[in-house]
Each structure stands twice: as structure tokens, then as C-alpha cells.
Amino acid sequence: MTSVVLVPDLPIERWPSMDRYASRLAAGLERHEPELEVSIAGKIASLTVDAADGGAATHRLPPSGVGGVRRYLARYWTYPRRVRRLPGDVMHVLDHSYGHVLLRSRDRPAVVTVHDLLPLITVRRGARSFREWLRNWLLERVLEGVRRADAWIVGTEWLEGELGTWLERRTGIHVVPFGVDDAFFEAPAESRDATRVRWGLPENAFVVLHVGSVGERKNIPTVIAAVAGLRSAGVDAWLLQVGGTFTGAQRAELAQRGIQGYVRAVGEAAEPDLRAAYRASDLLLFPSKYEGFGFPVLEAMASGVPAVCSGAGGLSEVAGDAAVVVGGRETKPYVNALRRLAEDRGWREELVARGRERAARYRWAETARQTAEVYRSLV
């Protein structure tokens, strides 16, 4: 029997997308690949699960603190050293951000899932302060660890090309699309109307949803401008943001455009609330400047919600012809797409049908099966 050690991020990172990938892959391997002996190097965060589930054996770590020096010591010192001592035929680092785990010598093959190349982009931008220099020095170690892997998993063919260019090789890179939870295909316990009442959204409003963080690459100014443009066109548009906390500059822009009263920000949301948010909305707007995959587009399609997204990174590959993909970074095409969707019920229904069909192709069981094949190719 082949034994595999899964290396998730530490829970103190609080990265929902990494939590989702790690927890679903671990569960899928245990459920669908019984010939594998799976152990988990550290506790997987529970940001995207409804309740704690039993599963693979977990090697416990002592409390590591939640910030500052203790956080960095846990990430770059304590955790990697404990991981390296764990037995197993194959090691799988589930997030490239922990590539530094592979820096020291090892006696078994290693796989790294690369979700994006943001560390490389950040390093190439250079540093203007000591803090940025230290960050880049650590990221360079992460990238060097990623290079030392024996195989790499990516979620899209686009990222396969980007990674291959950086590695200067294509052999060993495996495209294994990620999945979407069955629960997104099902109606939540709370009705659409009840969710709107709970969050103060008018019954007949046209609700534009944005899911995820509100960092620079998420292109929040375009989200704000698009909703403001929709309201200027006479549509009773509201913005629902789930997963982030608006910055002072973003709040100021909301006020400047006169739509601060038409915004509901949920912040970090439990899974039932996330699913309810999709069902309570009329469309997802996701104009990111860079994405390796893009879970929200897939989740929206599974939930029966039309998606409007940029074509940045792997988004157009995930969306296919089941979403409105906007090229470039101009706001007007987003406003036009939103306005058409608000006015054309037939087009909305067509996108919903296409989206559900496309989302059904992305299953975690298949992710687990293809990942297991990568392990077998190394032993």
C-alpha cells in the first residue's frame, strides 16, 4: 500500500481557498482511493466545513501563536522540521506557499500543488523597504522549494503554461482541475427571501455578489463602479460582499459614488451563509486581475447564479461559455453585461443552464482520482 503525507497550510493562515482544497482532497482520497494510506501533517483549518469531520490521522503540533514572530517561526521553522520526519512514500505539499518544506534533503518524492505564481510576481516587483526585502527573501526560499519538487499539480492549463515557463520544463506538471461541493447544487435550508431579510436586502433588488478578499488583485474599484453604473442606468442594484473587509479607501469610494447605502458586507462567512449568499443574489461579479483558478465562478454556476468575470489567469478556462467573460480592465463592458443580465431574463436562464452543466464536470472525486495517479507515477 502506498502511503502519502499531505502537508496543508497551518490554520493560522486563515486562507479559505486553501482550506477548501486541502479538506476536500483529503476527504476524496480517503473515500475514493482505499489503496492509499493517507496521513495529514497538520490540522486542516475548518473555515469551509459545516462541522468537524473525522478522517485521516493528524499529526498534532503544539500551539504556535497567531501572529508576529511566533507565526513566522511556526511556518518556516517548527512546522517544516516536524513534517520532514513524518513517514510516507510520497509527500504532497498542498499549497506552493509552503514550498520551503522541501528545501532540505529528503528520501522520498514530493508533489506541490501550485495555485498561482503570486510569490514569483511579488519577488520580481522588488523591495523598497527592509520589511519587503525580508518578505522577498522568504518568498525566494519558498520558490526554491517549489523548484525542488518531483511533480507539480495545477488546476488549469493556463497555469500549466505559466509554471512550465518559469520551471523551463513541462514534464512533471499535471493539470488536475479542482472540484465544487455537492452542497452548492442544492437549495440551502434558508429561503432566498429569508436571507435577503436577514441581511437587509430589498425583496425586488437586483443583487450583485462579490465573493472573496478585497485585496488589490480582486479589482474592487471595478466592482464598485459597475454597481454604481448599473444604478445610474435605473436598475435598483445592490452590492453584497462576502469574505472580505472593505478598506478605508474602498469605503470612501463607495461614498463618493453614492452607493454606500446599497451595500451589504458580510465578511468572513460560514459555509451555510456562503451558499445562502449565492442563492440570494442575481449574479456574481468577479473582475479579478489575476486568478490561478477561481472557486467563486464555479460555485456560482453550481448554485444557479450567472457569473460575470474577467478573463484573467485561469478564469476564462474555468468559465468556458457558461459565464460572461470580459476582456481588459475597462469598467464599461462590465456595466453593459450587468445591465443586459438585469433586463434579459432569457439570457440569465440560458447562462444558468450552461453554468450548472459546466459545474457538474468539476467533481472532487475526480480531483482525488487524478491526484492519486500522480502519486502512483512517482513510486
Secondary structure, DSSP 8 states (H G I E B T S, - for coil): -EEEEEE---GGG--HHHHHHHHHHHHHHHHH-TTEEEEESS----TT-SS----SEE-------SSHHHHHHIIIIIHHHHHHTS--SEEEESSGGGGGGGSS--SS-EEEE----HHHHHHHT--SSHHHHHHHHHHHHHHHHHHT-SEEEESSHHHHHHHHHHHT--TTEEE------GGGGS--SS-HHHHHHHHT--TT-EEEEEES--SGGG-HHHHHHHHHHHHHTT--EEEEEES----HHHHHHHHHTT-GGGEEEEES--HHHHHHHHHH-SEEEE--S--SS-HHHHHHHHTT--EEEE--TTHHHHHTTSSEEE-SS-SHHHHHHHHHHHH-HHHHHHHHHHHHHHHTT--HHHHHHHHHHHHHTT-
